[in-house]
Amino acid sequence: MSTILAVESIGEVADWLRDRGASLGLDVEVRGDLGEARERLGTGPRYLAGYFGREVEQIPRDSGGKGTAVIPFTQLWGSPEDRIRRWDLFLRGVRRRVAPFGDNIDSLGRWVDARFEEDLHARHRELIERLGPVFSDLERRDPTVPDHSFRVGIYAARIGESLGLPPLQIRLLQLGGWVHDVGKIRIRTRTLRKRGALDPDEKRSMRFHPVWGSEMVEEQPVEREVFWMVRHHHERYDGDGYPEFLRGENIPILARVLAVADSYDAITSDRPYRCASDHRAAVREILSSAGGQFDPAVVQSFLTARLDRVPFRSTSAA
């Protein structure tokens, strides 16, 4: 494959792109700005990838594999954590713009797809491993958390499939379910295990767990969608949720799906303050909250997902 010339101004991200390219067998050369890249274009590289917004219009497009092939990206600003998004876009760009000009189109496309899948799996595994000690401590204080998180991830993925979401978002739903309650590590054990009603201070603490959890996830090398799921899975469609009182479609779609999955498992599981309800009762309760607590479209997909047929039985939840 010809050299890919990447434009990246953040030094840490540039180094990361070089390392990732080398590990996957891609010949990636990185320049700090578009001016440097223009000087280099005439001496070899055929594929240009970068984050130059409208400036991309100033670069000649490739025709038939001759000259410079531009892999366009949306301009992204911010911290080096954006490298995850940038790398995803980079691989997708290679798949879309480089593969059609290759000699072995099908094999190259499959190869790039495989690299993307490996990279995705490695990042998700790394997130779980990094948060492992947190979940171990949380399980010690509240043994119901791991099973609840696992079930919510499975339920959310099933609802996402019924809703027609793409495969990557379905995988993110499962991951988001697994980690959505990680912020409860900052809640007192007696509050987590309390059998009666929570007092005002305890309620206030409980309502902060999505914020604490999202702050923990934000520090990890994972897609931004996971951060939004953790932060907003207790928002309400009518705007009366927390922590930011988002309303309707201002709530990220994956968080809206996760909210239904989380509630379904809560209703069908034993809690310190009440016994579990059956599937029919859960359906009635969630259906009655469509348009209020939940997105009506997500509720409709929940109804067709038939979560009662998932091959395990809910017995407890966090």
Secondary structure, DSSP 8 states (H G I E B T S, - for coil): ---EEEE--SHHHHHHHHHHHHHTT--EEEESSHHHHHHHHTTS--EEEE--GGGGGGS---BTTBS-EEE------S-GGGHHHHHHHHHHHIIIIIGGGSSSHHHHHHHHHHHHHHHHHHHHHHHHHHHHHHHHHHHHH-TTHHHHHHHHHHHHHHHHHHHT--HHHHHHHHHHHHHTTGGGGGS-HHHHT--S---HHHHHHHHTHHHHHHHHHHTSSS-HHHHHHHHHTT--TTS--SSS---GGGS-HHHHHHHHHHHHHHHTSBBTTB----HHHHHHHHHHTBTTTB-HHHHHHHHHH-GGGSSS---B--
